[in-house]
Amino acid sequence: MLLAAVDLGSNSFRLEIGRVEGTQILRQNYWKETVRLAAGLDENNRLSRKAIESACECLARMNERLRDMPASQVRAVGTQTLRSAVNVNEFLLEAQAALGFPIDVISGREEARLVFEGCMHTLAPSPARRLVVDIGGGSTEIIVGRGFTAEAAESFRIGCVNTTLRFFRDGTIDRGSMRRATVAAAAQLEEAAGVFSRKNWDEAYGTSGTIDAVADILRAEGWSDGTITAEGLLRLRQALVAAGEAKRIRLQGLKPERRDVIAGGVAVLAAVFDTLGISEMRTARGALRIGLLYDLLGRREDRDVRDATVERLQTRFGVDRAQAARVARVAAQLHAALAGGAKADAVKRLAWAAALHEVGSAISHDDYHKHGAYLITHADLPGFATSDQQRIAQLVLGQRGNLKKVAAALAEPEQATALLALRLAVVFCHARRDVELPRLTLKRARGAVELGLDGGWLAAHPLTHHLLEEEAAHWVRAGLGFELRTLD
């Protein structure tokens, strides 16, 4: 079986295809294009038309490699530049059409977690605590962990492209600009110095473009065996300053496509070394793409990290798991009646929304649906794309009360169906005890929803009957038909 990962980075777009052999993934194909997406952001964080078109041209070429693969075996993610872009939805509309697969924009910490997982799958097993640093085009991820578990992970908005654009925009490299770039990067990292300082790890590794480029230069120039040392990094900074301009850099081992952004990347790496007290760093393969592949493999083998994330959130906020399970079971039954052929992702999102529908009660029982939606939107949830968090939060927000607040969900049939199933499940389970659904029919007819229930059951459950009538009224007020009728 083949799995594919597409990384829409701020500097480069990468495609990795791996072949699954047991529990291992072996590299089958790799392709990289330098796109410099971050350079397409203007002062208002809007991606230019030229940047969008260049990105889509690249993705269309990747589509040729991927078009015969099932969607369940491909995952594409966007990172810092797409997290920042105010017109990200415009970009995604065109980019997804070009690639032929959905694209998830992931949070910085989720990117860091995946980077760590990818690196650990390419390093020899060790009980040591490991520091991993990944300097990308628009962000730098720093992680400390043991085994495959990231114990602390953070993402900082400094990378080789945005640092180069800020301090070396015209290509000039002098002592002053290098010092300012390094100090500015160190200021971004300062707040995390305690968490990632030398006392908290045993071995340091670096991965991805900038760090690989630095290691190649140090090896080719004879300044080290490829290990990045503080002394080698100092010699490299001095060499860049001596060159004076990016176009005049003549360093062995430096690839032409990396020349324009190497100064910014080196400044960030120097700040990482200085701030965290690193004396030497070895390189690791893997990073985000390999992390995505193993994450995909886990999802296919029912080892989905998202399930563990939801369970941890339930524990942290004291969710009544028995009630969450009741609502999830009933919602699944109702959803199946309305959307028998629903996509697996939609079914899972509904299950997670049901599991977390009362998570906001830990803050206040009043408006708990609003508190829950806020938590799910803004929490760092390993395994989840930001778009998935938003859709789950939308369901949690819309589980009760008027429907105006979730008008966007109602305009999307898949999300509206899930919302209806969740709202009805909350009504049926209002007594907080196990519920066996009565004989019922639930269907769409003439653009409206029709819920038919056994008349005897309704008579025996007058409060539920009242709540269902109120629910029907909410949908009617939202301009959507809802008929509650009694079955003979």
N, C-alpha and C positions, 0 to 999 in steps of 0.2 A: 504494500500500500504506500502511496506517495502522499506527503503532506507538504504544503507550501506556505511560506510566510513572506509578506510584503511589508517592508519598513519604509514609510514615507518620511524620511528624516529631513532635517533642516538644511543639510548640505547635500546628501546623496539619497537616492532611492535605491533600495536593494531588494532583490528577490532571491530567496533560498528555497530550494526544493530538496526534501529529504526522503529517503526510503526507510520505512519502518522494518527493523529486524528484531523481533522479540520486544524487549523493552528499550532498545537502542534505536537512534535515528542516524542513518549514515548519509553524508552529503551526496546528493545526486546531481545538483545543478546550482550554480550561483551566477548572479548577474547584478552588476552595479552600474548606475549612471549618475554622474555629478549634475545635480539639478539646481543647487543653490536656492532652494525655495525661500529661505530666510531673507535673502537679498531682495526678494520681491515684495517685502513688507514696506509700506511707506510710513511716514511719521505718525499716521493715525491707525497703524496696524491693519491696514487694508492690503490684501494681496492684489498685485497689479494684474491686468488682463494678460500681459505677456507672461508673467510667472505661471498663471493658471494654464495657459495654453501650452507652455513648455512642459509642465508637469503632466498634463493629459496626454501629450504626445509620447512621453516616456511610458506612462501607464498603458497606453494602447499597444506599445511594443511588448510589454509584459503580458498583456492579454493573450497574445499569440502563443505564449508558452503555457498559459494556464487554462485556456478556454475549454479543454476537454475534462478538466478536473471537477468533481462535485463540490458544491459550495461548502459542504461540511468539512472538506479537507483543505480549505484555503482560509487564511486570516490575514487581513491587511490592516495596518494601524498607522495613524498619524501621531506625531509627537509635538514638540514645543511650538513650532511655527503655526501649526494648525490649532494648538491650544490658544494661541495669541490672536489669530486672525479674526477680525470682526465680521468678515464675509465668509466664514468657514462653510456655512451652509451652501452658499453659491458654489464654492469650490467643490464640495463633496458631491453635489448634484452632477457636475460635469465629470469629476474624477471617477466616480463609481460607474458611470456610463462607459467611460474609456477602459477601465480595468475589467469591468464585467462582474465585479464582486463587491459586497459591502465593505466600507472602510470605517473602522472604529477610531475615534480620537480618544486616546487613553491619557489618564492623569500622569503627572510627573512621578509620583510614588509607584504607580502601577508599572510605568516604564522601568523604574529602578528595580522593582521586584523581578520583572522578566529578564532584565540584564543579568541579575545575580544568578537566576536559575539557569540561564543559558551558559554562563561562564562555568558554573559548578558542574555542568554536564560534560564539559570538555577538559576539566582538570582531574588529576588523580584524587581519589577519595582521601580525606584527611580529617582528623579530629580538631585541627587548628581553627581558630576564628580568623576569617579572611576579610580583608578590606578589598572592595572592588570599585574602581573609578572608571567611568565612561564619559569621555568628553565628545559631545556631538556638535552639530552645527549651531544649535540654538540653546542647548542646555547641557548641564553636567550632572550625572547621576552618581551618588556615592552611597555605598551599601556596606554594612558589616553583618556577617552571618556565619553560621556553622552548618556544614552539610549542605542541604538544599534550601535551608530556611533562612530568609533574610530577617535578622533581628532588629535592624534599624535601617531605614532607607529614606533618602531624600533626593529631591531634584532642584537644581539651582539654575536660574535663567541666564547662564553664561555659557557660551560655546565658541567654537573657532570662528564661525561666520559673524555672529553679532558683535563679538569682541573686535574682530578685524574691521568691521564696518565702523565701529565707534572710535577706534584709536589709530587705525592704519588705513583709513578709507582711500587715500590717494596713493597708497603703496609705499609711502615713506616709512622707514623703520629707523628710529634713532633711540638713544639711551633714554631720553625723556618720555617718549611715547611707550616704550617697553615698560618703564617703571610705572607709569600711570595705569597702563592696562593691567599689570600684575597687582597693583595696590587695589584697584577697583574690583578685580575678581576676588581678592582676599577679603575685601569688605563684605561681599555677598556670602562668603563661606564662613565668616567669623562666628555667626550664631550657632553653627553646627560643630564648631571645633571640639567642644567637650564630648559630644556623642561619638565622633569619629577619630578622636585623638589616638596617639600611638599606644596608650595604655589599654585600649579597647580591642586590639587585634594583634595577631601574631605574624601574618603575612600580607603583603600588599600586591594587588594585581591591577593592571589596567587593560582596557579593551577598546576596540573600535578605531576609527580613522586617525585622529590626532595622535593617540598613544602608539598605535602601530607605526605611524610615520616617524615619530621621534625615535622609537626603538630601531627602525631600519637605518636612520641617519647615523645614530651612535655606533651601530655595528659597522656600517659601510665606511665611516670616517675613522674607524679604529679607536674610538673613544670608550667603547665598552664591548662586551660580548652580546649586546642586545638588551641587557638589563638597563633600565633607566635609573641612573644615579643622580644625586644632587649635583655632583661635580660635572657629570656629562651634560646635564640640563643647563648648567651655568655656561659651559663652553658653547653650547648651541645658541643660547641667547646672545652671547658675545659675537658669534659668527653672523647672526642675523643683523645685529646692529652694525657690524663691520660692512655688510653688504649694502646697507643704506636704503635699498629699495627692493621690493618683492621681485621685480623682474630681473634683478642682478644677483639673486641668490643662486649660488653654485655649490650645492652640497650633495655629496655622494649619497645615493639611496633615497633622495627626495623625488617623488613622482611629480610630473609636470602639473597635474590637476590639483595637487595639494599645495603648490607654491604660493598661490594668492592668499591662502588662509592659514598658513603655518605660523605666522607671527602671533595671531590671536590665540591659536591653540596652545602654543608654547607658553604664552603669558598666563593662560588659565592653568596649565599643568604646573607651572612654577608656583602659582598661588596655592594650589592643592598641596604640593610638597611642603611649602613654608608653613601653611596653616595647620596641617595635620601632623607635622613632624616626621615626614617620610624621608628615609635616607636612600632606599632603593625600591624599585617596583619592577616586577616581571610582567610580561604580557600574557594575556589569556585569549583564546579564541572563543567564539560563541556569541555572547552578548544577546541583544534583543531578539534577533531572528531565531536563534536556537531556542531561546526561552519561549518564543511564540510556538515553535514546533512542538516542544514538549508539553506546553500548555494545551495545545490542540489534541495531542495524543492522550493526555489525561482526561479530557472531556469525552473523547470517543470511548474510553475504557471505564467510564463511570467513576473517575477520580477527579471530578471537577472541583477546582479550588474555590469556585464561587459558592458551592454548597457549604464548604467549611467556613467561608467568610460570613454567610448568613447565620450559621449556627453561632459563631462567635459574637455577632451583633446581638442576637437574641439573648445570649448569656450576659453580655455587658450591660444591656438595658433591662434585664429582668422581664423579658417577654413571657407571657402565659403561653407556654408551648402547647398545652393541651387545646386551648382555644384556637391558637394559630393553626394547629393540625386539623381541627374541625372545619374551620373556614376554608383551608386549602383543599380538603377532600370534597366539600360541597361545591366550591368554586370550580374544581376540575370537572365534576359531573355536569354542571350547568354549561360550562364552556364547551364540553364535548357535544352536548345537545345542540348548541348554537353553531359551533364551528368544528364539525367532525374531522375535517381535513386540515386543521390548523398547523402551522409550522411549529417545529420542535422548539425554536427559540421563543415563540409567543407563549407556548404552554409553560416553559420554564419561567419566563418573566412573571406570569400570573402566579405560579407556585411561590416564587420568592416574595412577591408583593403580599400574598396571603400570610406567609411566614412572618413578615415584618409589619403587618398592617397596624399593629398596636405598639410599635417600638417607641412612638412619641409619647406614650403614657408615662414614661419615666420622667419626662419633663413636666407635664401637666395633663390631667385627664380632659380638661377643657381644650377643645381644638387639637386633640392628640393627633388627628390626621394631618394637620398642618405642620406640627412639630416633627412628625415622622417623615413627611415629605422633605423637610429641610435637612434632617439628618442624613437621609439616603442620598440626597443630591450632593451634599458637601463632604460626607465622610470619605476617607480613603478605604475603598473596598477592593482588596486584592482579587484580581480575576475579572473585574467588571470594566467595561468601557464606559466613558462618561455618558454616552448616548443611552446605554442600558440603564445606568443609574437614573437618568432623567425620566425614562419611560416607566420604570418601576415606581419612582417617586410620584409620577403623575397618577398612577393607579391608586397609590396610598392616599394621595390628596383627595382623589375623587370618590373614595369609598363611601362617603356619607354627605348629606346636605345637598345644596343646589349644585347644578351641573355647569353653571356659567364659568366657574373657576378652571374647568378642564375642557373648555370649548375646543381647544386644539385636538384633544383626544377624540372627541366626538366626530371630528372631521376625517378621522382615519379609521376605516372599518375594523381593522384588526385590533387596534387599541380600544375602540368603542365596545367591541364584543367582550374583550377581557374585562373592561370596566363594569359592564353590566353583570357579568358572572360574579365578580367580586362583591359588588353592591348587594346582589340578591343573596349571596352566601352569608354576608354579614347580617342581613335581615333574618334568614332562616336560623342562624346560630346565636341570635340575640340573648337567649336564655343561658348561654354558656354551659350547655350540657349536650351530650351526643344527640345527633339528629339523624333520623332516617327519613329521607325525602319521601313524600307521599306520591301517589300516582300523579304524574304531571305531563304536560306537553309544553315545549318551549320552542318557538320557531319564529322566523321572520316571514311576514306576509304583507304584501302590498306596501313595502317600505316601512312597516311598523313591526314591533315585537309583540307576540301574543303568548301570554303565559296562562295555561289552563291548569287548574288544581282541583283535586278531589273535593267535592262540596262538603262531605262529612268531615274531612280533615280540617278544612277551613273553619267549620263550625266549632270544632274542638280546640282550635287555636285562634281565638278572637284577636289577641294582640298581634300575632304574626299577620293575620288578615288585614288589620288596620295599617301595619307598617308597610305591607305590600301595596295597599291602596295609595299611601303617601308616596311610595317609590314610583308608582305609575304616574302620579301627578308631577313629580320632578321631571320625568322624561318628556311629558307633554308640554310643560312650561319651557323646556329647552328646544321645543319645536320638533320633537321626535315622537312618533306614535308609540303608545304602550297600552295594550289592552289586557286587563286581568279578567279572566272569565272562570266560571265554575263548570267542572266536568260532571256530566250525568253519572 
